[in-house]
Amino acid sequence: MRDLERTWNKKFNYPWTFFNDEPFTEEFKRRTRAETNAECRYEQIPKEHWDVPSWINDDIFQESAKILLEQKVQYADKISYHKMCRWNSGMFYRHPALKDIRYYWRVEPNVHFFCDVDYDVFHYMEDNNKTYGFVINIYDSPETIPTLWPETLKFIAAHPEYIHENNAMDWLRDSKRRPDHNERANGYSTCHFWSNFEIADLDFWRSQPYEDYFNHLDRAGGFFYERWGDAPVHSIAVGLFEDVSKVHWFRDIGYQHIPYFNCPNSPKCKGCKTGLFTDGEPFLFKEDCRQNWFKYAGMG
């Protein structure tokens, strides 16, 4: 929060909206208000948006979690993590606090921003007819989403009219760079927009194609029986139902969410080594799939 205020929001004073499944403490409110001159809003997630759906079988969830843990899938047995992924996929935009808002910038704890951004990113999105903005693309763990793509294919077979003519299907199905991922994810490359950073148009999530898609996935149970994340769900939806020209890479926004970076070559950036993708283990470099997006969709 402090980073984003320093690099951007102190110039524009957009309100901060915080969401939690429990009431925020007065200490949290006091400390966050001290970091900004903008309005701070503290919202509790409705119980019906956070609870496990009635059609999810707990015994199957527990057994599935054991299998995922054996495959070393992180957070597989954390029901709160599954709930969070489902909420970020198909519930957050339904919150009453966002009903009169069109554009949002998602900000998570423990992230960093490095570059002065002197323009209004929301006006940029509107003026340039953009739907979705990202900074990092990475590959997902195929073990978390083995049936996500098969369920997606079922959905688009029933609703071919929802597929945009200028879609990113080839990006979603790419098998050249990580064929093992495509095979284990049953036809999906697993390349996705890393959604802990996203600047997007809420009207896309509110649209009939996305609502119907999320409801189909929700009924399939993969948010709990597997570990579907909001990042691949959002990415597949944008890749299928939106014009790829409406997706924008915010190359000028320096960002870190451990262990990955987006570090622009700009005098406006400090504390971020130009071109750095990760300061973690060397094997992490192969997780960067931005070049795949640029190959199929351009640089937005």
SEBA-928469 format. One record per residue (C-alpha): y negated, x negated, z negated. Coordinates in steps of 0.001 Angstrom, whole numbers, padded with zeros to 6 digits, always signed. Layout:
YXZ;...
//
This chain:
+000000+000000+000000;-002359-002804-000915;-001613-004607+002364;-002187-001545+004522;-005412-000708+002731;-006676-004266+003244;-005710-004518+006908;-006413-000987+008099;-006988+002038+005906;-010073+000807+004050;-011850+001320+007399;-010606+004888+007900;-009693+006320+004484;-006820+008484+005598;-005111+010222+002659;-001890+008870+001205;+000913+011391+000694;+003753+010323-001599;+007100+012134-001637;+009807+012061-004297;+012689+014256-005381;+011403+013988-008972;+007835+014466-010300;+005703+011330-010139;+004708+009748-013427;+001087+009585-014487;+001408+005798-014493;+002432+005817-010829;-000470+008087-009964;-002939+005937-011860;-001798+002703-010247;-001706+004038-006689;-005107+005700-006971;-006513+002357-008107;-005529+000784-004765;-007540+003047-002466;-010743+005014-002050;-008805+007588-000052;-007296+010762-001457;-003786+010446-002916;-001411+013397-002790;+001810+013549-004801;+004479+015893-003486;+007908+016841-004776;+010664+017466-002253;+011945+021065-002471;+015407+021273-003995;+016780+023055-000936;+015634+020143+001255;+017253+017491-000945;+020492+019032-002174;+023805+018373-000462;+024423+021259+001987;+026955+023874+000954;+029306+023055+003841;+029828+019435+002728;+033172+018926+000962;+032764+016558-001986;+036383+015408-001890;+035998+014366+001741;+032720+012633+000902;+034353+010634-001893;+037294+009606+000288;+034997+008699+003164;+032820+006617+000844;+035875+004614-000262;+036767+003838+003342;+033185+002825+004152;+033015+000586+001084;+036198-001145+002228;+034352-001799+005493;+031470-003245+003444;+029035-000472+004397;+026066-000725+002046;+025154+002327-000092;+028218+004221+001168;+028943+005658-002289;+025289+006350-003186;+024816+010075-002693;+021052+009660-003079;+020998+007328-000067;+022829+009878+002073;+020398+012565+000923;+017447+010338+001769;+018726+009647+005292;+019261+013346+005904;+015809+014205+004522;+014085+011584+006660;+016021+012804+009687;+015394+016510+009552;+013590+017690+006448;+010451+015641+005815;+008417+017301+008569;+009239+020726+007121;+007472+019948+003845;+004532+022341+003286;+002227+019372+002589;+002527+018325+006246;+002149+021714+007894;-001424+021056+009073;-000833+017402+009979;+000121+016161+013431;+000318+012348+013227;+001688+010234+010377;+002338+006590+009537;+005496+006073+007523;+005143+003403+004835;+007942+002309+002516;+007890+000276-000719;+008063-003526-000559;+006837-003902+003018;+004005-006171+004150;+001245-005953+006748;-000396-009117+008079;-002970-008254+010759;-006402-006656+010725;-006199-003462+012771;-009678-002308+013720;-008909+000891+015596;-007696+004330+014531;-003983+004351+015370;-003816+008144+015237;-006657+008511+017726;-004885+005924+019877;-001711+008021+019860;-003598+011179+020764;-005907+009626+023365;-003020+007893+025139;-000570+010791+024906;+001942+008854+022805;+004688+010476+020742;+006356+007590+018919;+005199+004133+017838;+007372+001269+016556;+007265-002470+015855;+010916-003563+015476;+014179-002657+017226;+017504-003767+015763;+021188-002994+016160;+022827-000686+013654;+026161-001181+011954;+028711+000687+014113;+030804+001444+011024;+028073+003785+009787;+027873+005954+012914;+031229+006163+014764;+030860+009863+015611;+027071+010088+016024;+027155+009465+019770;+030194+011703+020417;+028418+014510+018524;+025286+013822+020560;+027266+014140+023786;+028649+017478+022601;+025112+018648+021924;+023610+017601+025258;+026593+019072+027114;+025617+022408+025564;+021885+021811+026132;+021365+019753+029297;+017949+021373+029667;+016678+019384+026681;+017126+015983+028353;+013828+014632+029685;+013944+013513+033312;+012328+010181+032346;+014728+009504+029475;+016141+006287+028002;+019833+007106+028396;+020577+003686+029897;+019022+001999+026845;+021098+004122+024497;+024328+003353+026376;+023757-000347+027108;+026912-002398+026560;+025981-005763+028059;+024406-007504+025071;+026608-006259+022222;+029711-004747+023851;+031504-004722+020496;+028835-002415+019083;+029037-000062+022036;+032816+000105+021711;+032885+000700+017953;+030078+003274+018158;+031977+005087+020920;+029467+004619+023696;+026184+004023+021844;+024570+000582+021950;+023344+001100+018329;+019931-000333+019316;+017309+001720+017519;+013700+001830+016378;+013606+000567+012793;+012113+003691+011292;+010849+002293+007998;+007799+001764+010216;+006958+004619+012520;+003724+006153+013708;+004635+009433+015301;+003718+012938+016365;+005171+015516+013983;+005175+018072+016788;+008088+016212+018375;+010258+016699+015288;+009117+020324+015104;+010128+020954+018717;+013076+023178+019612;+015163+020369+021132;+014872+018196+018038;+015367+021046+015573;+018490+022168+017422;+019759+018581+017636;+019270+017927+013942;+020925+021212+012985;+023926+020318+015151;+024228+016904+013493;+023720+018369+010046;+026606+020798+010528;+028814+017987+011823;+028599+016347+008396;+027998+012734+009396;+025069+012251+007044;+027660+012404+004241;+031103+011762+005733;+029733+008702+007517;+026376+007078+006805;+024149+008258+009605;+020634+006940+009148;+017384+008510+010247;+016657+005456+012444;+019467+006024+014983;+018983+009798+014813;+015259+009503+015555;+015889+006863+018217;+018531+008851+020077;+016342+011946+020014;+013285+010100+021318;+015439+008367+023925;+016881+011628+025236;+014261+014324+024733;+010992+012460+025330;+009344+010679+028242;+009830+006937+027658;+006206+006351+028678;+005185+008140+025474;+006808+005489+023265;+004500+002658+022195;+005208-000805+020814;+002465-001659+018308;+002676-005343+019157;-000616-006068+017353;+000544-004843+013932;+002083-007621+011856;+004836-006216+009665;+007706-007241+007416;+010537-005255+005928;+013090-007696+004545;+014651-009447+006401;+012760-008784+009669;+009222-009381+010958;+006912-008451+013794;+004459-011380+013990;+001823-011152+016752;+000035-014115+018297;-003434-013148+017117;-006292-014672+015103;-006406-011335+013258;-003061-012121+011584;-002548-014191+008449;+000628-015101+006582;+003001-014363+009448;+004353-017086+011754;+003819-016123+015396;+007019-014882+017000;+009011-014933+013764;+011770-012322+013701;+013546-013252+010483;+013429-015889+007772;+016962-014986+006727;+020340-016323+007840;+020630-017552+011464;+023131-014816+012379;+020360-012232+011936;+018556-013359+015104;+021109-011593+017284;+020169-008269+015667;+016827-008159+017523;+017122-005730+020454;+013479-005291+021406;+014179-007005+024735;+016657-004241+025544;+013982-001595+025070;+011537-003578+027212;+014219-004012+029888;+014866-000306+030253;+011550+001258+029257;+008824-001380+029578;+006440-002490+026854;+004664+000844+026333;
//
